[in-house]
Amino acid sequence: MQATYLKQQQAELLAFIFALCSDDPNQKLIGELGAFELMKELNESVLNHAVDCYSILKSKTETYTKEAIND
C-alpha cells in the first residue's frame, strides 16, 4: 500500500515537472505551484528519486534536441 502511494507521489511530481517545461505560462505556473506543494509532503527518498528521473529525462531531451539541430 505504501509503495503504491509513493509511486503515485512520484508520478504526480513528474507531471508537475513536465508542466514546468511547457511553453505555456499558465502550465508553468501550475507546475511550479503543484510541485512546490507536493515537495513539502514527500520524504527525502521519494523526492530524490523524482529528481533523478527528471535529470535523466532532461539529459535525454537535450541530447535529442542537439541531434535534431545537427541533422
Secondary structure, DSSP 8 states (H G I E B T S, - for coil): -HHHHHHHHHHHHHHHHHHHT-S-HHHHHHHHHHHHHHHHHS-HHHHHHHHHHHHHHHHHHHHHHHHHHH-
